[in-house]
Amino acid sequence: PTTLDADHIREGVVVKPVHERTDPKVGRVCLKYIGDPTYLEVGDNNVFRENVTVHRGTHENLPTRIGSNNLLLCYSHVAHDCQLGNHIILSNSVGIAGHIIIEDHAIVSGMAAVHQFCRIGRHSIVGGVSKVVQDVPPFMIVDGNPANVRGLNMVGLQRRGFSEEDIKHLKSAYKKLFLKKDGNLATSLSSLKATHSADTPQVAHLIKFIEESQRGVTR
C-alpha cells in the first residue's frame, strides 16, 4: 500500500498499486522484486509537482520512505528503496537511483543524476546536471561530472540560522578535508579529530558521515 498524508499532488502524478513483476507488453519490469508485499511511506506536507515518479520498495522489510515538508519538482524521480528525510528539494528532472539516502535540508539541482547506494548529507547542495557517484558530504556544495566538492554551503547555512561559530568550525573542517584534493582523506580526518572543531555537533556529524561511507566520499 501507499499512504499519503496532507500532501499536495499535482497534474500528471499518479498513485496506484503495482502487483505484477512483469508487464505483458514490455516483460519484466523490476529485476529485484520477487512478489513480496512492498510499501511506500510518505510523511506530511510534501509537494509532488507534475509527472513526479516514486517507486515503492522491493522487499517487505524495506519500504521506500519520504519524510515531511519535501518539494519534488517536475519530472523528478525517486527509485525503489530510497530513504529521504525532511525539508529536501529535488529540482526538475533529477534522477535518484535505488537505495539512496538523502538527509534533511539537502538540495539536488535540476537534471542531476545520483548513482545507486549513494548518500547525500544534510544541508548539502548538488549542482545542476551533476553526475554523483560517491557520497555527498554534509554541509558542502558539489558540482560537476563527476561531482567534486566546490566549497562550504555558506549561504544555505546562514539562511538556516547556523551561528558564526558553527560556520567557522565547518569552514575549518572543509579546509582540512577537501581543499587539497590530492591529500589522504584518512590522514586529514585524523588531523581534524585532534582539533576543537571535532567536538562541535556539525563537524562530529561530518566526521561520522565520512567514516561510515561505503562508496567513498566526493572530494
N, CA, C and O of each residue as an XYZ file, in Angstrom:
876
protein
N       0.818     -1.208      0.000
C       0.000      0.000      0.000
C       0.850      1.255      0.000
O       1.995      1.256      0.452
N       0.267      2.315     -0.514
C       0.900      3.629     -0.495
C       0.056      4.547      0.367
O      -1.156      4.636      0.171
N       0.678      5.235      1.325
C      -0.050      6.119      2.222
C       0.436      7.544      2.031
O       1.633      7.813      2.133
N      -0.485      8.462      1.754
C      -0.162      9.876      1.614
C      -0.977     10.649      2.637
O      -2.178     10.422      2.780
N      -0.322     11.565      3.349
C      -0.999     12.302      4.411
C      -0.726     13.793      4.241
O       0.410     14.244      4.385
N      -1.769     14.550      3.937
C      -1.683     16.015      3.840
C      -0.653     16.473      2.816
O       0.024     17.481      3.021
N      -0.533     15.745      1.724
C       0.419     16.104      0.684
C      -0.293     16.818     -0.464
O      -1.519     16.791     -0.566
N       0.496     17.452     -1.317
C      -0.031     18.201     -2.449
C       0.389     17.482     -3.725
O       1.577     17.407     -4.040
N      -0.576     16.959     -4.451
C      -0.311     16.178     -5.649
C      -0.704     17.007     -6.860
O      -1.834     17.491     -6.935
N       0.208     17.180     -7.810
C      -0.056     17.999     -8.982
C      -0.368     17.130    -10.204
O      -0.262     15.904    -10.158
N      -0.753     17.789    -11.286
C      -1.174     17.118    -12.508
C      -0.087     16.181    -13.031
O       1.095     16.523    -13.033
N      -0.500     15.011    -13.468
C       0.432     14.049    -14.032
C       1.011     13.092    -13.014
O       1.707     12.148    -13.389
N       0.739     13.311    -11.718
C       1.198     12.393    -10.680
C       0.107     11.353    -10.459
O      -1.038     11.701    -10.169
N       0.460     10.087    -10.595
C      -0.500      9.000    -10.453
C      -0.065      8.114     -9.299
O       1.082      7.669     -9.254
N      -0.971      7.856     -8.370
C      -0.695      6.955     -7.254
C      -1.501      5.688     -7.483
O      -2.731      5.723     -7.510
N      -0.803      4.565     -7.650
C      -1.521      3.317     -7.882
C      -0.656      2.146     -7.438
O       0.571      2.233     -7.477
N      -1.287      1.045     -7.013
C      -0.521     -0.145     -6.651
C      -0.043     -0.876     -7.889
O      -0.706     -0.870     -8.926
N       1.119     -1.509     -7.771
C       1.636     -2.346     -8.851
C       1.835     -3.740     -8.276
O       2.680     -3.939     -7.404
N       1.065     -4.700     -8.758
C       1.074     -6.029     -8.168
C       1.893     -7.032     -8.973
O       2.222     -8.108     -8.474
N       2.222     -6.686    -10.211
C       2.860     -7.664    -11.069
C       4.348     -7.393    -11.214
O       4.790     -6.244    -11.229
N       5.105     -8.467    -11.321
C       6.535     -8.359    -11.552
C       6.840     -8.131    -13.024
O       7.905     -7.617    -13.367
N       5.919     -8.506    -13.888
C       6.119     -8.359    -15.324
C       4.962     -7.599    -15.939
O       3.863     -7.554    -15.385
N       5.220     -7.011    -17.073
C       4.202     -6.319    -17.844
C       4.013     -7.088    -19.143
O       4.999     -7.437    -19.792
N       2.769     -7.363    -19.543
C       2.562     -8.179    -20.741
C       3.145     -7.572    -22.005
O       3.419     -8.292    -22.965
N       3.341     -6.252    -22.023
C       3.856     -5.596    -23.226
C       5.381     -5.486    -23.231
O       6.014     -5.626    -24.277
N       5.970     -5.233    -22.052
C       7.412     -4.969    -22.015
C       8.196     -6.054    -21.290
O       9.425     -6.002    -21.267
N       7.518     -7.034    -20.698
C       8.219     -8.092    -19.987
C       8.522     -7.705    -18.553
O       7.754     -6.982    -17.919
N       9.641     -8.188    -18.047
C       9.991     -7.975    -16.647
C      10.260     -6.499    -16.383
O      11.027     -5.866    -17.109
N       9.627     -5.943    -15.336
C       9.747     -4.511    -15.076
C      10.615     -4.196    -13.865
O      11.012     -3.043    -13.694
N      10.924     -5.168    -13.024
C      11.787     -4.941    -11.866
C      12.622     -6.184    -11.625
O      12.079     -7.267    -11.411
N      13.941     -6.036    -11.659
C      14.824     -7.190    -11.530
C      14.910     -7.704    -10.097
O      15.261     -8.864     -9.884
N      14.595     -6.859     -9.106
C      14.742     -7.260     -7.708
C      13.447     -7.766     -7.085
O      13.477     -8.598     -6.178
N      12.319     -7.272     -7.566
C      11.043     -7.583     -6.925
C      10.670     -9.043     -7.151
O      10.659     -9.514     -8.289
N      10.361     -9.767     -6.060
C      10.061    -11.195     -6.160
C       8.650    -11.522     -5.694
O       8.325    -12.686     -5.459
N       7.820    -10.508     -5.560
C       6.427    -10.764     -5.237
C       6.017    -10.468     -3.810
O       4.849    -10.650     -3.466
N       6.939    -10.014     -2.959
C       6.591     -9.671     -1.580
C       5.660     -8.458     -1.551
O       5.681     -7.643     -2.474
N       4.840     -8.328     -0.495
C       4.116     -7.062     -0.311
C       5.119     -5.959      0.020
O       5.901     -6.097      0.961
N       5.104     -4.887     -0.730
C       6.088     -3.822     -0.543
C       5.383     -2.486     -0.389
O       4.189     -2.372     -0.665
N       6.131     -1.460      0.057
C       5.480     -0.252      0.540
C       6.215      1.016      0.119
O       7.411      1.013     -0.171
N       5.445      2.091      0.102
C       5.957      3.459      0.013
C       5.349      4.233      1.164
O       4.126      4.295      1.291
N       6.191      4.829      2.012
C       5.719      5.612      3.150
C       6.057      7.081      2.923
O       7.207      7.428      2.653
N       5.049      7.938      3.034
C       5.218      9.368      2.781
C       4.699     10.146      3.979
O       3.600      9.881      4.465
N       5.486     11.106      4.459
C       5.093     11.905      5.614
C       4.133     13.029      5.263
O       3.350     12.912      4.320
N       4.192     14.120      6.025
C       3.237     15.219      5.904
C       3.802     16.381      5.087
O       5.011     16.607      5.030
N       2.873     17.110      4.457
C       3.173     18.409      3.837
C       4.251     18.342      2.762
O       5.054     19.264      2.617
N       4.261     17.256      2.018
C       5.130     17.170      0.851
C       4.405     17.713     -0.370
O       3.176     17.679     -0.438
N       5.169     18.215     -1.333
C       4.601     18.678     -2.595
C       5.214     17.858     -3.723
O       6.433     17.826     -3.888
N       4.353     17.193     -4.501
C       4.773     16.428     -5.666
C       4.264     17.171     -6.902
O       3.059     17.206     -7.153
N       5.170     17.760     -7.665
C       4.756     18.516     -8.836
C       4.532     17.587    -10.031
O       4.549     16.363     -9.900
N       4.321     18.207    -11.208
C       3.868     17.453    -12.365
C       4.827     16.328    -12.746
O       6.041     16.518    -12.830
N       4.237     15.140    -12.975
C       4.943     13.990    -13.549
C       6.108     13.484    -12.702
O       7.072     12.933    -13.232
N       6.019     13.671    -11.396
C       6.982     13.056    -10.480
C       6.710     11.555    -10.414
O       5.557     11.125    -10.472
N       7.775     10.758    -10.294
C       7.613      9.317    -10.095
C       8.376      8.888     -8.848
O       9.513      9.303     -8.627
N       7.737      8.055     -8.041
C       8.351      7.495     -6.838
C       8.020      6.010     -6.805
O       6.851      5.635     -6.893
N       9.028      5.166     -6.681
C       8.816      3.722     -6.660
C       8.816      3.198     -5.232
O       9.599      3.648     -4.395
N       7.941      2.251     -4.961
C       7.934      1.629     -3.644
C       9.117      0.675     -3.509
O       9.831      0.411     -4.477
N       9.315      0.159     -2.286
C      10.440     -0.729     -2.025
C      10.318     -2.050     -2.757
O       9.274     -2.368     -3.328
N      11.402     -2.815     -2.733
C      11.405     -4.110     -3.406
C      11.280     -5.275     -2.438
O      11.103     -6.417     -2.864
N      11.370     -4.998     -1.124
C      11.234     -6.050     -0.121
C      10.297     -5.571      0.985
O      10.201     -4.373      1.252
N       9.622     -6.499      1.614
C       8.615     -6.158      2.616
C       9.198     -5.369      3.782
O       8.535     -4.485      4.325
N      10.434     -5.681      4.171
C      11.025     -5.030      5.346
C      11.812     -3.770      5.005
O      12.481     -3.215      5.877
N      11.750     -3.305      3.758
C      12.469     -2.089      3.380
C      11.598     -1.234      2.465
O      11.760     -1.275      1.245
N      10.668     -0.451      3.044
C       9.860      0.435      2.206
C      10.675      1.617      1.706
O      11.643      2.027      2.345
N      10.284      2.157      0.574
C      10.767      3.480      0.188
C      10.132      4.488      1.138
O       8.930      4.421      1.396
N      10.926      5.421      1.661
C      10.399      6.393      2.625
C      10.702      7.818      2.172
O      11.812      8.128      1.741
N       9.702      8.669      2.277
C       9.859     10.105      2.062
C       9.327     10.788      3.309
O       8.182     10.563      3.701
N      10.147     11.618      3.935
C       9.758     12.249      5.192
C       8.709     13.330      5.002
O       7.738     13.128      4.274
N       8.892     14.464      5.642
C       7.900     15.541      5.615
C       8.512     16.839      5.089
O       9.720     17.061      5.159
N       7.620     17.690      4.556
C       7.996     19.039      4.111
C       9.036     19.027      2.993
O       9.931     19.871      2.952
N       8.906     18.065      2.093
C       9.803     17.974      0.949
C       9.129     18.532     -0.299
O       7.902     18.564     -0.393
N       9.944     18.971     -1.253
C       9.453     19.505     -2.520
C      10.100     18.730     -3.657
O      11.313     18.797     -3.855
N       9.280     17.991     -4.405
C       9.755     17.228     -5.556
C       9.203     17.898     -6.806
O       8.002     17.841     -7.072
N      10.085     18.532     -7.569
C       9.652     19.317     -8.715
C       9.477     18.442     -9.961
O       9.732     17.238     -9.938
N       9.037     19.079    -11.038
C       8.555     18.372    -12.230
C       9.546     17.322    -12.740
O      10.743     17.583    -12.859
N       9.026     16.144    -13.034
C       9.768     15.052    -13.667
C      10.895     14.492    -12.799
O      11.715     13.720    -13.296
N      10.958     14.855    -11.528
C      11.965     14.225    -10.675
C      11.550     12.785    -10.381
O      10.368     12.445    -10.405
N      12.548     11.950    -10.105
C      12.300     10.516     -9.928
C      13.031     10.004     -8.698
O      14.219     10.272     -8.515
N      12.313      9.264     -7.852
C      12.892      8.591     -6.686
C      12.685      7.095     -6.880
O      11.548      6.629     -6.947
N      13.771      6.347     -6.969
C      13.682      4.920     -7.263
C      13.416      4.102     -5.994
O      13.291      4.646     -4.897
N      13.335      2.806     -6.174
C      12.989      1.870     -5.105
C      13.975      1.914     -3.937
O      15.175      2.119     -4.123
N      13.443      1.720     -2.739
C      14.228      1.531     -1.514
C      14.983      2.777     -1.055
O      15.850      2.677     -0.187
N      14.677      3.942     -1.615
C      15.336      5.173     -1.168
C      14.776      5.625      0.175
O      13.640      5.313      0.531
N      15.597      6.365      0.909
C      15.213      6.891      2.215
C      15.473      8.399      2.213
O      16.624      8.831      2.286
N      14.413      9.193      2.129
C      14.534     10.648      2.105
C      14.074     11.214      3.443
O      13.059     10.787      3.993
N      14.829     12.177      3.957
C      14.483     12.814      5.217
C      13.458     13.917      5.031
O      12.464     13.739      4.328
N      13.702     15.066      5.667
C      12.757     16.175      5.689
C      13.360     17.436      5.072
O      14.578     17.618      5.067
N      12.485     18.306      4.550
C      12.891     19.613      4.020
C      13.904     19.474      2.879
O      14.854     20.251      2.783
N      13.694     18.488      2.031
C      14.569     18.231      0.883
C      13.934     18.826     -0.369
O      12.711     18.829     -0.508
N      14.766     19.331     -1.279
C      14.287     19.804     -2.577
C      14.950     18.984     -3.677
O      16.177     18.921     -3.760
N      14.135     18.358     -4.517
C      14.608     17.730     -5.751
C      14.098     18.588     -6.900
O      12.890     18.682     -7.118
N      15.002     19.208     -7.628
C      14.602     20.107     -8.709
C      14.188     19.322     -9.954
O      14.203     18.091     -9.961
N      13.824     20.049    -10.995
C      13.270     19.428    -12.197
C      14.193     18.365    -12.783
O      15.397     18.578    -12.929
N      13.609     17.219    -13.115
C      14.282     16.139    -13.849
C      15.471     15.539    -13.109
O      16.378     14.994    -13.738
N      15.478     15.631    -11.798
C      16.509     14.950    -11.003
C      16.239     13.445    -11.021
O      15.091     13.014    -10.918
N      17.299     12.653    -11.153
C      17.171     11.204    -11.126
C      17.870     10.618     -9.914
O      19.094     10.691     -9.803
N      17.097     10.036     -9.001
C      17.636      9.420     -7.795
C      17.500      7.910     -7.950
O      16.384      7.389     -7.957
N      18.617      7.203     -8.074
C      18.586      5.757     -8.285
C      18.243      5.026     -6.987
O      18.000      5.659     -5.960
N      18.224      3.696     -7.037
C      17.766      2.905     -5.902
C      18.694      2.942     -4.699
O      19.903      3.131     -4.830
N      18.102      2.757     -3.518
C      18.832      2.588     -2.254
C      19.628      3.830     -1.851
O      20.636      3.711     -1.154
N      19.205      4.991     -2.267
C      19.908      6.229     -1.915
C      19.319      6.810     -0.633
O      18.108      6.761     -0.417
N      20.182      7.356      0.208
C      19.766      8.036      1.436
C      20.041      9.526      1.270
O      21.157      9.923      0.934
N      19.021     10.350      1.507
C      19.186     11.803      1.452
C      18.802     12.373      2.810
O      17.676     12.193      3.275
N      19.744     13.058      3.439
C      19.498     13.624      4.763
C      18.750     14.954      4.666
O      18.550     15.496      3.579
N      18.345     15.464      5.827
C      17.495     16.656      5.905
C      18.147     17.884      5.258
O      19.364     18.066      5.304
N      17.296     18.714      4.657
C      17.673     20.026      4.120
C      18.661     19.951      2.956
O      19.330     20.940      2.654
N      18.761     18.809      2.307
C      19.613     18.722      1.118
C      18.858     19.252     -0.097
O      17.631     19.177     -0.159
N      19.606     19.789     -1.062
C      19.036     20.275     -2.320
C      19.774     19.603     -3.472
O      21.003     19.628     -3.534
N      19.009     19.001     -4.383
C      19.588     18.410     -5.586
C      19.063     19.207     -6.770
O      17.860     19.215     -7.034
N      19.956     19.872     -7.480
C      19.555     20.805     -8.537
C      19.193     20.075     -9.828
O      19.445     18.880     -9.978
N      18.603     20.819    -10.746
C      17.974     20.256    -11.924
C      18.858     19.341    -12.758
O      20.023     19.642    -13.015
N      18.279     18.214    -13.177
C      18.875     17.255    -14.103
C      20.107     16.549    -13.534
O      20.841     15.900    -14.280
N      20.342     16.665    -12.238
C      21.431     15.897    -11.625
C      21.026     14.427    -11.546
O      19.846     14.100    -11.425
N      22.026     13.550    -11.619
C      21.788     12.108    -11.528
C      22.652     11.538    -10.412
O      23.839     11.849    -10.318
N      22.052     10.703     -9.565
C      22.754     10.162     -8.402
C      22.780      8.640     -8.496
O      21.740      8.001     -8.654
N      23.974      8.067     -8.399
C      24.194      6.627     -8.506
C      23.572      5.892     -7.322
O      23.506      6.419     -6.212
N      23.117      4.659     -7.580
C      22.502      3.873     -6.514
C      23.460      3.663     -5.338
O      24.677      3.585     -5.507
N      22.872      3.573     -4.145
C      23.563      3.333     -2.876
C      24.388      4.531     -2.391
O      25.100      4.411     -1.394
N      24.312      5.670     -3.064
C      24.987      6.862     -2.552
C      24.179      7.480     -1.412
O      22.994      7.195     -1.241
N      24.848      8.329     -0.639
C      24.191      9.124      0.396
C      24.447     10.604      0.107
O      25.513     10.982     -0.378
N      23.454     11.424      0.411
C      23.591     12.874      0.266
C      23.389     13.484      1.644
O      22.322     13.344      2.242
N      24.416     14.161      2.147
C      24.412     14.641      3.520
C      23.527     15.854      3.743
O      23.155     16.555      2.802
N      23.204     16.083      4.983
C      22.328     17.188      5.375
C      22.924     18.546      4.990
O      24.138     18.742      5.028
N      22.048     19.464      4.624
C      22.418     20.847      4.302
C      23.432     20.935      3.158
O      24.184     21.906      3.071
N      23.456     19.940      2.292
C      24.350     19.991      1.132
C      23.576     20.419     -0.105
O      22.345     20.396     -0.124
N      24.320     20.811     -1.143
C      23.723     21.165     -2.429
C      24.463     20.412     -3.530
O      25.693     20.411     -3.582
N      23.698     19.776     -4.405
C      24.249     19.152     -5.605
C      23.928     20.063     -6.782
O      22.763     20.383     -7.018
N      24.946     20.481     -7.517
C      24.750     21.397     -8.633
C      23.995     20.766     -9.794
O      23.939     19.542     -9.921
N      23.419     21.607    -10.635
C      22.638     21.143    -11.770
C      23.456     20.320    -12.759
O      24.622     20.621    -13.015
N      22.841     19.288    -13.308
C      23.421     18.402    -14.318
C      24.664     17.677    -13.785
O      25.507     17.234    -14.566
N      24.774     17.557    -12.476
C      25.920     16.854    -11.900
C      25.739     15.342    -11.989
O      24.619     14.832    -12.008
N      26.866     14.643    -12.043
C      26.897     13.181    -12.003
C      27.500     12.785    -10.663
O      28.694     12.978    -10.432
N      26.670     12.230     -9.775
C      27.105     11.894     -8.420
C      27.299     10.387     -8.326
O      26.345      9.625     -8.483
N      28.535      9.954     -8.069
C      28.829      8.521     -7.999
C      29.383      8.113     -6.638
O      29.613      6.928     -6.395
N      29.600      9.083     -5.746
C      30.041      8.806     -4.383
C      29.223      9.663     -3.423
O      28.473     10.542     -3.848
N      29.372      9.399     -2.124
C      28.595     10.119     -1.120
C      28.908     11.615     -1.146
O      30.056     12.025     -1.320
N      27.865     12.414     -0.969
C      27.999     13.872     -0.915
C      28.098     14.283      0.554
O      27.143     14.075      1.303
N      29.219     14.859      0.989
C      29.385     15.175      2.409
C      28.421     16.260      2.882
O      28.092     17.172      2.124
N      27.970     16.166      4.120
C      27.071     17.181      4.671
C      27.688     18.577      4.623
O      28.902     18.742      4.739
N      26.827     19.573      4.450
C      27.173     20.993      4.538
C      27.982     21.513      3.346
O      28.391     22.674      3.344
N      28.218     20.679      2.341
C      29.078     21.068      1.229
C      28.282     21.310     -0.052
O      27.142     20.864     -0.186
N      28.904     22.024     -0.986
C      28.399     22.169     -2.348
C      29.226     21.258     -3.245
O      30.456     21.323     -3.235
N      28.555     20.409     -4.022
C      29.261     19.596     -5.011
C      28.691     19.906     -6.385
O      27.518     20.255     -6.527
N      29.549     19.772     -7.399
C      29.117     20.108     -8.749
C      30.062     19.446     -9.736
O      31.235     19.229     -9.434
N      29.544     19.123    -10.927
C      30.406     18.640    -11.990
C      30.100     17.227    -12.431
O      29.207     16.568    -11.898
N      30.864     16.770    -13.424
C      30.718     15.432    -13.995
C      32.105     14.811    -14.161
O      32.787     15.068    -15.153
N      32.529     13.980    -13.174
C      31.810     13.640    -11.942
C      31.855     14.790    -10.938
O      32.683     15.695    -11.044
N      30.953     14.736     -9.968
C      30.847     15.825     -8.996
C      32.075     15.899     -8.101
O      32.650     14.879     -7.720
N      32.465     17.126     -7.773
C      33.539     17.394     -6.816
C      33.054     18.420     -5.800
O      32.145     19.202     -6.081
N      33.666     18.413     -4.614
C      33.336     19.422     -3.610
C      33.872     20.769     -4.076
O      35.052     20.900     -4.401
N      32.993     21.770     -4.106
C      33.376     23.108     -4.574
C      33.464     24.127     -3.447
O      33.967     25.233     -3.647
N      32.976     23.763     -2.263
C      33.046     24.702     -1.154
C      32.006     24.376     -0.097
O      31.212     23.447     -0.244
N      32.030     25.158      0.964
C      31.049     25.038      2.038
C      29.761     25.749      1.620
O      29.810     26.797      0.977
N      28.621     25.186      1.981
C      27.326     25.779      1.633
C      27.030     26.958      2.559
O      26.125     26.898      3.392
N      27.799     28.018      2.403
C      27.734     29.163      3.308
C      26.351     29.811      3.326
O      25.787     30.048      4.394
N      25.810     30.095      2.149
C      24.526     30.795      2.078
C      23.426     29.955      2.717
O      22.609     30.470      3.480
N      23.408     28.656      2.403
C      22.394     27.788      2.983
C      22.486     27.717      4.496
O      21.465     27.742      5.184
N      23.701     27.630      5.018
C      23.884     27.558      6.467
C      23.440     28.855      7.144
O      22.814     28.825      8.204
N      23.766     29.989      6.531
C      23.344     31.270      7.097
C      21.830     31.406      7.079
O      21.239     31.881      8.048
N      21.200     30.995      5.990
C      19.744     31.096      5.889
C      19.045     30.211      6.910
O      17.939     30.525      7.349
N      19.675     29.118      7.289
C      19.042     28.188      8.227
C      19.452     28.444      9.663
O      19.192     27.625     10.544
N      20.095     29.581      9.904
C      20.313     30.023     11.263
C      21.529     29.464     11.965
O      21.614     29.539     13.191
N      22.476     28.903     11.226
C      23.710     28.451     11.862
C      24.491     29.666     12.363
O      24.546     30.698     11.694
N      25.083     29.533     13.528
C      25.824     30.645     14.115
C      27.156     30.846     13.396
O      27.631     29.961     12.684
N      27.743     32.014     13.593
C      29.064     32.282     13.016
C      30.096     31.288     13.540
O      31.007     30.890     12.814
N      29.948     30.890     14.801
C      30.874     29.920     15.391
C      30.742     28.557     14.711
O      31.743     27.914     14.396
N      29.492     28.120     14.487
C      29.265     26.850     13.791
C      29.899     26.872     12.401
O      30.575     25.926     11.999
N      29.670     27.958     11.682
C      30.185     28.068     10.315
C      31.712     28.119     10.319
O      32.354     27.566      9.426
N      32.292     28.779     11.317
C      33.754     28.843     11.415
C      34.348     27.444     11.563
O      35.342     27.120     10.912
N      33.746     26.615     12.414
C      34.254     25.254     12.611
C      34.068     24.402     11.354
O      34.945     23.613     11.002
N      32.932     24.559     10.680
C      32.715     23.807      9.445
C      33.674     24.251      8.345
O      34.138     23.434      7.550
N      33.967     25.549      8.304
C      34.922     26.050      7.311
C      36.310     25.470      7.570
O      37.028     25.122      6.632
N      36.681     25.368      8.836
C      37.963     24.761      9.187
C      37.999     23.291      8.767
O      39.011     22.811      8.255
N      36.890     22.580      8.986
C      36.819     21.174      8.581
C      36.914     21.038      7.067
O      37.599     20.150      6.559
N      36.223     21.922      6.346
C      36.287     21.899      4.882
C      37.726     22.062      4.394
O      38.164     21.339      3.498
N      38.448     22.994      4.971
C      39.822     23.240      4.533
C      40.710     22.024      4.779
O      41.560     21.694      3.951
N      40.514     21.360      5.914
C      41.349     20.202      6.232
C      41.024     18.996      5.354
O      41.917     18.239      4.974
N      39.740     18.824      5.032
C      39.315     17.593      4.358
C      39.284     17.701      2.841
O      39.583     16.731      2.145
N      38.924     18.875      2.320
C      38.582     18.945      0.903
C      39.377     19.956      0.086
O      39.336     19.911     -1.143
N      40.092     20.858      0.728
C      40.760     21.903     -0.040
C      41.905     21.335     -0.870
O      42.135     21.773     -1.997
N      42.624     20.358     -0.314
C      43.695     19.692     -1.051
C      43.175     18.356     -1.559
O      43.079     17.392     -0.800
N      42.841     18.301     -2.845
C      42.207     17.110     -3.408
C      43.141     15.905     -3.427
O      42.679     14.764     -3.422
N      44.458     16.149     -3.448
C      45.400     15.042     -3.561
C      45.853     14.514     -2.202
O      46.663     13.589     -2.140
N      45.341     15.090     -1.113
C      45.722     14.631      0.213
C      45.029     13.332      0.584
O      44.007     12.977     -0.003
N      45.587     12.622      1.563
C      44.995     11.382      2.042
C      43.849     11.707      2.993
O      44.047     12.390      3.997
N      42.643     11.214      2.675
C      41.467     11.572      3.465
C      41.558     11.028      4.884
O      41.169     11.713      5.830
N      42.061      9.816      5.050
C      42.176      9.232      6.389
C      43.108     10.066      7.266
O      42.826     10.290      8.443
N      44.211     10.522      6.690
C      45.144     11.369      7.436
C      44.501     12.701      7.796
O      44.668     13.202      8.908
N      43.762     13.271      6.843
C      43.081     14.542      7.095
C      42.021     14.391      8.181
O      41.845     15.286      9.008
N      41.314     13.261      8.182
C      40.316     13.006      9.222
C      40.966     12.928     10.601
O      40.459     13.497     11.567
N      42.077     12.227     10.682
C      42.782     12.107     11.963
C      43.227     13.471     12.466
O      43.131     13.766     13.657
N      43.713     14.300     11.552
C      44.130     15.647     11.918
C      42.945     16.470     12.406
O      43.057     17.207     13.386
N      41.813     16.344     11.723
C      40.619     17.093     12.119
C      40.110     16.641     13.482
O      39.703     17.473     14.293
N      40.128     15.350     13.742
C      39.609     14.819     15.005
C      40.436     15.276     16.204
O      39.970     15.215     17.342
N      41.644     15.728     15.954
C      42.500     16.212     17.040
C      42.249     17.678     17.374
O      42.860     18.212     18.300
N      41.356     18.337     16.633
C      41.094     19.756     16.852
C      39.838     19.963     17.689
O      39.043     19.044     17.885
N      39.678     21.182     18.174
C      38.489     21.541     18.949
C      37.230     21.477     18.092
O      36.147     21.195     18.603
N      37.363     21.734     16.798
C      36.196     21.725     15.911
C      35.485     20.376     15.913
O      34.268     20.312     15.738
N      36.242     19.301     16.111
C      35.652     17.960     16.073
C      34.634     17.743     17.183
O      33.819     16.824     17.101
N      34.666     18.576     18.221
C      33.733     18.434     19.337
C      32.382     19.083     19.064
O      31.434     18.867     19.819
N      32.277     19.870     18.005
C      31.004     20.517     17.700
C      30.074     19.520     17.015
O      30.549     18.649     16.288
N      28.761     19.623     17.228
C      27.828     18.634     16.655
C      27.905     18.528     15.141
O      27.825     17.429     14.593
N      28.060     19.666     14.452
C      28.065     19.638     12.992
C      29.310     18.938     12.447
O      29.209     18.103     11.549
N      30.469     19.273     12.980
C      31.700     18.645     12.500
C      31.735     17.177     12.911
O      32.220     16.334     12.156
N      31.229     16.867     14.093
C      31.161     15.463     14.519
C      30.292     14.650     13.562
O      30.618     13.507     13.243
N      29.187     15.239     13.105
C      28.329     14.542     12.135
C      29.056     14.354     10.809
O      28.960     13.293     10.192
N      29.779     15.371     10.371
C      30.546     15.276      9.130
C      31.575     14.150      9.213
O      31.719     13.365      8.275
N      32.282     14.072     10.328
C      33.291     13.018     10.506
C      32.632     11.639     10.493
O      33.114     10.726      9.823
N      31.546     11.488     11.224
C      30.840     10.205     11.284
C      30.324      9.801      9.904
O      30.412      8.635      9.519
N      29.789     10.761      9.169
C      29.272     10.503      7.823
C      30.377      9.944      6.928
O      30.163      8.974      6.201
N      31.548     10.554      6.984
C      32.662     10.108      6.142
C      33.150      8.731      6.575
O      33.423      7.875      5.734
N      33.259      8.515      7.877
C      33.762      7.234      8.373
C      32.824      6.075      8.046
O      33.270      4.934      7.928
N      31.534      6.354      7.901
C      30.561      5.301      7.615
C      30.336      5.082      6.121
O      29.527      4.238      5.735
N      31.038      5.827      5.287
C      30.815      5.734      3.844
C      31.209      4.360      3.305
O      32.254      3.814      3.659
N      30.355      3.816      2.444
C      30.629      2.546      1.779
C      31.113      2.746      0.342
O      31.832      1.902     -0.193
N      30.729      3.841     -0.275
C      31.086      4.097     -1.673
C      32.240      5.081     -1.825
O      32.682      5.354     -2.941
N      32.725      5.610     -0.717
C      33.697      6.684     -0.794
C      32.988      8.025     -0.822
O      31.785      8.098     -1.076
N      33.734      9.078     -0.562
C      33.157     10.411     -0.419
C      33.624     11.309     -1.558
O      34.802     11.326     -1.915
N      32.682     12.048     -2.116
C      33.013     13.034     -3.143
C      33.998     14.050     -2.582
O      33.772     14.604     -1.507
N      35.096     14.301     -3.305
C      36.089     15.287     -2.871
C      36.326     16.313     -3.968
O      37.129     17.229     -3.793
